[in-house]
Amino acid sequence: MRTALALSLIAVLSVAWVAPLLAQKQIDINTASAIELQELYRVGPKTSAKIIAEREQNGPFSSLADVSNRVSGVGPKTIARWEGVAVCIQPE
């Protein structure tokens, strides 16, 4: 009984410790793969392909708003949902 209780407590504490770390993952629009981009709100295979094609053809995005300006189908409401999840880190 004590072993089961101890294992349950360990499981709960592990989830409580790991969950915030997973939630803090940010996706860099300028380096993300198609699969990583698809973790973003309203981004499927077609939109991720558009983002990557635009990035390769015209260089890195300067901001999330720049993504909205340069990629059709990605509007301001979508970008607003990406806040805190996606970033645009400029390459050095």
Secondary structure, 3 states (H helix, E strand, C coil): CHHHHHHHHHHHHHHHHHHHHHHCCCEECCCCCHHHHCCCCCCCHHHHHHHHHHHHHHCCCCCHHHHHHHCCCCCHHHHHHHECCEECCCCC
